[in-house]
Amino acid sequence: MTPATLPRKQAQLPTIDGLAGEVDALRQRLKGSAKITSRELRALWNQRLRPFWRLHAEIYRSLARRFLEHGDNCLASEVADEGSQFFGDDVALILIRALATARSGAPQAAQELLARKQGVLADAAEAKSLLARTFKDLWKTSGETRYLEQSFELYHLDYKMTKGDRTFPGVNAASMACFLGRTDDAHRVASDVLSLLRAKPDTANYWDQVTIAECLLVEGQIEPARAAYSAATQSEPIAHAHLATTRAQARLLLRQHGRGESEFDPCFPLPGVLAFTGHRIGAPRFPEEAEAAIRERIREAIVKADAGFGYAAAADGADILFLEAMQAAGLETYVHLPLPEEEFIRQSVAPGWLERYREVTAKATEFTCAPRVGPLAFDYGNRLLLGAACRHAQQLGCGARLLAVWDGRPGNVGGTGDYVRLAHETGCAVGVIDLPGGATNSAPQTEDTTEQLLSVIALSLAAEDEAGSRLAVLLREHEIVQREVLGGKVRLFFRTPAAAAQAVLAIAPHLDGGLGLHTGPVRSGTHPLTGERVMLGDHAAKADGLAALEPAGITYASSAFAALLGLQPLAGVSCEFLGYRALRTGAPREPIFRLRKR
């Protein structure tokens, strides 16, 4: 994967003093209030000057906070992790890492981090409230009241003990009491917080205003709360992550009061997430004379969806029209090519569209390319794109939507019609922009059977390990496509990520070593020495690298496995982001997840 970067403009070779001055200017810019786009932040991170950055902890703190505001929790974690390598147990970086972990849907992992650093965080004002937030998240996913009670106790303790601003832990304590049905406690604390805020000389900032709104909502003052939320979110541009957090809390409180949980959603101007697919231009499916009309309908669909984020490839025709419309409106675009770039251009970008292709990919917030070619490349790419869009939408508290410029025909595996089918199967909403001609009775989909999209579990067993026989018994009820034993390495292949995850839950408690999970296209072949049937390709071997990660005893999963499991979730199971790791020496760092039972 090759992240997009912005080229550094240099008239001459930089001097040490010049670079130091540039880094200091960056430090001041990140600390300031000026808006910096997600694309700019990613470029700054990709071009970082480590020898100079390692002298400034504030650069790492500020950049990580900026990523948090944009909802880029994985990148916020990576920045905090690298900063911690240089600055040790920096309290701010630990808290940022814990918050990013919790926001990415991994409250247990955030708790573990806070517990490991408990001594360092003893005097940190935010630590108790952050731990309380993780218990609230666990309550939301499990429904267990004990987590809610722990969350209330921690927020209330922080509210009573803190010597600083008590309004943040106070309003959260009031909300937790409301969820627990402790109406008197909820109203008492909410009233106290309102008194504290009304005594302040200035409450025009976003956080004070939404705290007032939440206190009013705790007290059941629906219309005053609605007005207060609207005033807060219209007063200044607010980071999407902040809006998502505030809306999520308001939804819970509305439900507690017996109201529709989406009643206040119009108060929070959060953009939607669009995945996109569409035909390449050229008769008969997408005639060239239809380009102007389709461009306008795409623009209208983006406006109607109130989209802010778009996920697409960049083939000529519909893809590029979508990316151009998104970028012209100043919206974020995430471009993933299912093939290496030059091969993608050869197959999917006509010479007359090459300049437009270069422009939209250069402007993309994120630009990645698959490293290899295969019969299932487009199908795999579609699934990864849709999974990424759904994950982004989940973090914003909304659902992703697929927009398709489609003639209604089923097409081949990995094509537009197949992408629409995939979206329907996974429960993703679909909007279709019809092309001339409409649906016809065409030939059924065809599939190249030289490759299969499979999920693989990798693990290691010593020759004398008795666990092998136990695993064989435990796996009897699981439908395994292929089993391979190569020395001490074992690979088990499954048709879906969910099937592989269920098998892992059965066998993980009986293993001491690591487990690796990955999903990707593999092909069947013959082992040159044993003559046995084996699965070949880099995807087949990738799980081995995951299983070898340290510490052992964890089920490590690739970002591809996490994305595709997210398309068809397994109840009670989650993929929690752990950080960026390299699977082998010299390999690029990539996001690594942990499969665990909630």
N, C-alpha and C positions, 0 to 999 in steps of 0.2 A: 504494500500500500504506500503511495507516495502523496503526502499531504501537500496541498497548495501553499505556495509561499509568495510573498510580494518581493520583487527584486529590489535590492538596496542600490540606490543611485549614488554613484561615487565618481567624481571627476578625477580623483587621484587617489593613490594609496593612503589610507588613513594613518594618522599618527597615534601614539599611545594617549597623548593628551586629548586628541580629538575624540577618540573612542570613549575615554573616561567622561568627557563632557557630554557626549551623546547619551551615555548611560545615566548620568545625573539628570539630564533633561527628561529622559524617559521616566525616571523615578518621580520627578515632580508632576509629570503629566498623568501618571497612573494614580497618584494621590489626589489629583484635582477632581473637579466635578464634570469636566468636559466629557461628552459622549464618545465612546470608542466602540466601533462595531465589532461583532463577533469575528468577522473575517480579519480585521486589523489585529485583534488580540491573538488570534491563531498565528498570524504572520510574525508578530513580535516574539511569540514563544518559539516558533520554528527557527527563527534567526538569532536566538539569544546568544549573547557573548558570555559564556560561563565564567571565564577568568575575571570579568568585571562584575557580573551579577552576584557572584559569590561574596562580594564585599558589601552587598546591600540587602539585608534581610527584608527591608521594606518593599523592594521590588517584587519579591516573591509573595509577600503578604498581599500587596495591592493587586497584583495580577490575578492571584487566586480568588480574591474577593470579586474582581470584575467577572471572572468566569462564572462564579456562583450567581451573580446577578443576571447573567445571560442564560442560566440554566444549564451550562456546560459543566456538569458535576464531575464527569470523568477527568476533564482537563484541569479543573480546580484541584482535584486530588493529585494529579501528576505534578502540578506546580508545587503544591505543598510538600509532596514527598521529596522532590529534588531539593527544595529549600531546607528541609530537615536534614538532608545529607551534609549540608554546609554549616547549618546553624544549630544542629542538635535539637534538644527539646525546647524549641521555641513555642511558647504557649499559644500565640496567635495562629501559627501554622498547624499545631495539633488540633485546635478548635475548628479551623477551616476544614481540615481533612475529615474530622468527625462529622461536621455538618454536611459536607458534600457526600459523604458515605450514607448518611441517613436520608438525604434527599434523593439519592439514587435508588432508594428502595431496599436498603440494607441496614435496618435499625439494630439488629443483633451485632453486626460487624462494627457499627459505630459504638455500641456499648462496650465491646471488647477493647477497642482502642482507648476509650475513656478510662476503662478499668486499668489497663496497662500503664497509663500515664497519670494515675490518680494522685501520686505524690507531687508531680510537677504542677498539676492543676489545682492543688489544694486551695490556693488563694485566687483562682480565676473566677471572676464574677459570673461569667457566662456558663461555667461548666455544669452546675446543677440544673439549670434550665435546659441545657442541651441534652443532658441525660434524661430529663423529664420528657423531652420531645420524643426520644427513642421509645420510651414506654408507651407514649400516646400512639406512635406508629404501630407498635406491636398490638395494641388494643384494636386499632382500626383493621388490621389484617386478620386477627384471631377472634376478636369479639370477647376475649376473656377480661372480666371485670378487674381481676387482680392487677393487670397492667395499668388500667385506668386509675386504680387507687394509688399505685406507686407513682404514677405521673402527677396526680394531685398533691401527694405528700411532698414530692420534690419541689414542684412549683411553689407550693405554699410555704415551705421552709425557706426557699430563696426569697420569696416575697417578705417574709417576716425578718430575715436575718441580714439581707443586703443593706449596705450603707450607702449605695448609690441610687440610681433610678429604680424604683420599685414597681413601676407601672407595667413593664413587660412580664415579669414573673407573676405579678398580681392579676392581670387580665387573663393569663393562661390558667392560673389557679381557679379563678372564677368560672371559666369555661369548663374545666375538668369537673368542678363541683356540680355544674349544671348537667353535664353528661351523666354524673353519678346519681342525679335526682336529689341532691342536697340543696334544695332551693334557697333556704335561708342563708347558708354559707355562700352560695353563688351571688346572691343579691348583696350581702354584706360586703364582700370583697370588691364586687363591681362598683358599688357606691363609693367605697373608699378610694378606688383608683380614679374614678371620675372627679372626686374632690381634689386629689393630688394634681390632676391634669388642669382642672379649672383654676388652680392656684398658680399655675405657671404663667409667666408673662407672654409667652408666645407658643401656641400649639398649631401653627400653620403647616408644620411639616407632615409628611405622609404618615409616619409611624404614630405620632400622637393622634392624628385624626382617625386612623383606623382602630386605634385602641379605644377611643371614645365610642366609635360605632359598635365595636364588639361588646363593650360594657352595656350599651343600650340594648343590644340584641340579647345578651344574657338575661337582662331584666324583662325581656319580652316586649320591649318598645319597638315594634316592627317598623313602622313608618319613620320615626326619627332615626332608627338605625339605617334604614335604606338611604335616607337623605345624607346621613353622615358618610356612608361608604361612597356614595356618588361624588360628594364634595372632595373626599380624600383622593380618589383616583383621577379626578379631573383637574386637580390643582397643579400638577407637574408631571412630566414624563416619568413613569415608574417602571423599574426593571421587571421583566416578565416573571422572573422567579419569585419576586415579592408579591406580585399580583396573584400568582398561582397559590402561594401559601395562604394569603388572606382569604381568597375565595374558598379554598378547601375548608378553612375553619368556619366561615360563614355558612357553608352548606351543612356542616354537621350540626350547628346550632339551630338552623332553620328546621332541620329534620327533628331535632329534639323537641321543638315547639309545635310539632305536628304540621308544619308548613312544607310546601314543595321545596326540595333542596336546591333547585335551580332558580328560585324566585328572584334572587339578587344577582344572578349571573350578568345581566346587562350593566350592572355597576362596574364590572371588571373588564376593561377592554383588552382581553387576551386574544391574540391571533390564533387561527387554526393551522393545522398541519396537513399539507397535501402531498400524497404520493402521486406520481404521474406516469401515464403510459400512453402511447399513441403511435399511429402508423407513420412510416417514412413517406415522404412525398413522392408522388409519381403515379401515373395511371396504372391500374384502374381504381385502386383503393383510395388514394388521396390525390386527386388530380391537381395539377399545379394552379389551375385557375381558382381553386377553392381556398388558396392560402390566406388571402386577405380576410375572407369571411370567418375562417377557422381561427385566425389570430384574434379577431374581435370577440369571438365566442369564448375563447380561452381567457381573455382579459376579463370579460364579464363574469365568468365562473370563479375566477380568483377573487374578484370583489365580492361576489355573493357569498363565498365561503369565508370571507374575512380572513383570508390566509396571510400568514406571516412567514411560513417556512415551507419550502418545496423540495421534494426528493425525486430525482429523475436521472436517467442516463442522458446522453447528448447526441442522439442520432439526428440526421437531417429530417426536416419536416416537423412533426408535432412536438417532439422533445425540445428542440431548439426554440420553437415558437413559445412554448411554456416558460423556458428559462429566461428568454428575452423579456417576456411580460412581467415575470416576477422581479427581475433585476431592474427594469425600467421603473417599477413602483418602489424601489428601494428595499425589497424584501430579501430574506436569506434563502440561498439555494445550496443544496447538498447534492453534488454530482458524483455518482459512482458508475464507472464503466465496467461492464462484465467481462472485458477482455483487456489485455495490454493495450496501451493507447494507440500505437501505430497499427496494430491489427484491428482495433475497433474502427479507426478512421478508414482503413481499407475496406472493411465490410459495411460500414454504416453511415459514412459521411461522403456524399458526392462532392466532387471538386468545387462546384459552385457554392457549396455551403461551408467550405473549410474555414474561411475567414470568420464567419459567424460562429462556427464551432469554437475556434480559438478564443473569441471574445467572451462567450458565455462561460467557458471553462476557466478563463483567467479571472473572471469576476466572481466565481463561486466561493461561497463561504468555506466549503470543504470540497476537495477534489481527490478522489481515489480511483485507482485502477486495479482490476484483478491481475494477478501475476502470470496467469496461464490460460491457455485455450482448451476448450473441450466441448463435446456435444451438448452438455447441460449448462454451459456458461451463462446463457441468457436467462434460463429458468432460475438458476442459483442467484444470479444478480438481482432478478425481480424479488426473490424472497428476502434477500438481505436488505434491499432498499425498503420494502414494505415493513420489515421488522424494525429497521432503524426509525422509520417514520412513526410507527406505533409506539416505540419506546419514548421518543421525543414527546409525542402527544400525551402519553401516560404521565410524564413528569410535569406537564402543564395542567393535568387534570381534565383532559378532554380526549376525544377519540380522533384518530387519523381518518382521512377520507381519500379514496382513490378517484382521481379525475382521469378519464380515458377518452381520447379521440379515436373512435372505433366505428368500423362499418358493420358491426354486429355478427361477423363470422367467427367461428371458433379458432381457426388458424392452427399453427404448430406449437409444440411445447416451447415456452419461453417467449411467445409472441404476445401481441396485445390482448387477443381474446383469452389466452391462457392466463394472463395476468389478472384480467377481470374475474375469471373463474376462481383463481387463488384468493382474491380479495373477498368474494362472496363466501367461500368455504371458511375463511377465518373470521367472518363476521364484520369485516370492514365495510363501511358505507361506500357506495360507488355512485359517481355521477358520470354520465356518458354524454359526450358531444358527438352527435351522429354525423357520419360522413355520407356523401351522396350515394344512393343505391340501396342503403339499408341492408338488413339481414337477408341472406339467401341460404338455400340448402347446399352447403359446400361439403367437401370431403372431410371426414373426421380427422382429429389430430393424429399426427404421426410422432413416434418417439424413437430416438436412436437408443437401442438397447446395449450399446457398447459401454455405456456409463450408467450408474445408478446414484441417486442422491440418498446417502445413508448417514446414519449417526453411529459413531464408533466410541466404545469405551476401551481405554488402554489401562492396563495394570501390570504389576510385576509380582511373580511368585518364585520363591526359592525352590530349588529342586526337591528339597526335603519337606517343603511346606505342606502341612496337612490341610491348609485352607482350601486347596484346589478341590478336594473331594466335597467339602462343605459347600463351596460355590456351585459345583455341579448340581447339587440337590436344590439349592436356593433358586437356581436359574431354570429349573424344569418348567415352571409355569410361564416363562417369558419366551416370546417368539423371536428367536435369534436367526438372522439371515445367514450369518457366516461366523464361525469360530476359528481363531488362529492361535497357535502356540508356537512362538519362535524363540527357542531357548527359554529364558525366564520371563519373556514378555508375552502377554495375552492380549488379544484384540477380539472384541465382540461387536458385531455389526447389527444395527437395527434399522427398521424402515422409517421411524420417526424419532425426533428428539424426545417426545413424551415417553415412548417405549424405552429408550435408553435411560432416561431419568428414573423411571420406575424400577428398572433393573439395578441401577446404582443404589437406590434407597434400600434394596433388598440385600446387597452384598457389602456395602461400605462398612457397616458395623463389624464385619468379620475380617477386615483387612487392617494391617498396620501401615502399609505403604500408601503412596498417593494414587489417585485415580485421575484420568484425563478424559475429557469429553469434547468431541468436535463433530461438526456436520459438514459434509461437502461431497462433491462428485467423485466417485471412485470407479475403477473398472476391474473386471475379473481377469485373472491371469494365472500362470503356473509358476510355482517356486522353482528356480533353476536347479537346486540341489535335491530337494525332496520330491519334486514332481507334484506336490499337493496344490490344490486350488487356493489362491490367495487374492486379496484385494490390493490393487496397485495404485500408485499415485501419491503425490505429496499430502493430499487430504487424509489418506489412510494412515500415514505415519505421523501426522501432526499431533494426534492424541498422545503419542509416546512422549513427546517433548513436554506436554502439559503434565503428564503423570510423574515426570521426573523433577518437577518444581519443588522447592523447599518452602516451608516445612512440609514434611510428609503428613499423611493422615487427613488430607483435605481433598475434596473432589474439585479439581480445577476444570473450568470450561472456557472454551474460546468465545470470542465475541459473536462469531457466526452461530454457534450453538445457542447462546443466550438470545440472540435475535430471533432465531427460528422457533425456539421453544416459546418465546413470547407471542408468536402468531397463533399458537394453539396451546395455551397455558395448561399446566397440570395443577390441580387444586392442592394447596398446601405446600407448594414447592416454589422456590424463587432462585434466580441467578443474581447473586450480589457482586457488585464490582469490587475487586480487590486492589487494582492498580495496574501499572504498565510494567511488563516484564519482557525480557528477551528469552526465547525458547532455546536458543543455542548461541554460542560465542559468535559475535559478529552479526547476528541477526537483528533486525530493527525491533525496538520495543513495541509491544502491542497490548491492547486492553485485555486483562485476564479477569475472569469471573469465578465465583464459587457457587456450586450447587448445594443448596441446603434445604432441609425441611423447616417450614415455619413453625 
